[in-house]
Structures are given as structure tokens and as C-alpha cells.
Amino acid sequence: MTYMMATLVILIMVALGVFFVVTVASVAGTAGERRARPGRSPSPAAPGQQALDAAEEELRFRYARGEIDREEFLQRKIDLER
């Protein structure tokens, strides 16, 4: 009887753990989408927009790696948005 009870408790703990992991992953994924492109819709972009997004992404990578400073990053970002 105690083995059956222990097995039941373990199964419930595993189920709760799986539920927790799935919930956290879902919330983190949704928050990441919203945070990645504030003010932009997540719908597919036109071909010209894809090139702009790729250029902006590369600009962000260069800034993150420290290849360009904040002033240059902001100026180039403004130039890309024109």
C-alpha cells in the first residue's frame, strides 16, 4: 500500500513539473516575441522589409559586440528607418 502511495505522489510531482516547464516556456516565448520587435506586427514582412530587418539585426549584433558605439548605432538605425 505504501509503495502505491509513493508511486502516486511521484507521478503527481512529475505531472506538476511538466506542467510548470510547459507554462514557463510558453510565457517566455510569448514575452520574447513582444519584446523582440516593439511596435511592429509579428506578421510576415514584404520582401523589402525583410532586407531592412536583416540590416537592422546585423546593426544590433555589431552594437552588442561593441564594434560600434551608441551614437553610431542610433544614427545608423535612423538611417535604416528612412
N, C-alpha and C positions, 0 to 999 in steps of 0.2 A: 504494500500500500504506500509506503513512504517513497519507494522508487518511482511509482507512478506520479505521485505528487511532485517530486523533484523534477521529473521529466516535463510535467505540465508547466511548472514555474519557468524552466529553461526555455521551453517553446514560446511562452508568453514574452519573455525577455528578448528573445531573438526577433519575434514579430515586432515588438516595440522599437527595437534597434533599427530594423529595416525601415519601418515607417518614419522614424526620425531622420535617417540618412536621405531617404527619398524626398521628404519635405524640405529639408535644408538645401539639397541640391536644386530642387525646383525653385525655391525662393531666391537662391543665389543666382541662378541662371536668368531669371526674370529681372532681377535688380541689375545684373550686369548688362543686359540689353538696353535698359533705360539709361544707365549711366554712360554707356559707350558713346552714344550719339544724342546728347540732349538737344531737343528742338527739331530733331529730324525724324521722319517717319521710318519705321523698320521695313517699309515696302521696298520691293526691288527698284533699283535706280535705272535711269536711262543710260545708254552706253557712254555718253559724255560725262555723266555723273560718276560712273564707275572709275573713270580715269582720274577725276578730281579726288574721289575718295582714296584712291591708291596713292596719289601725290600727297594728300594730307596725312595719310597713315605713315608714309616714309618721313615726312617732316616731323611728325610726333616721335618716331623712332630716333631720328637724329638728335632731337632735343633731349629725349630720355637718356641717350648715350653720352650726352654732354658735348657733342660735336658742334652745336650752335648754342648761343646764349639766348636768354628770354627775349631780348629786344629783337634779335634777328628772327626768332621763331614767330613772334607776334606779327612782325612786318610781312614775313612770307605767307603767313596764314591769311592776312588781309588780302595780299596779292592773289592768292588762290581763290578767294571767295568772290573776286570781281568777275 
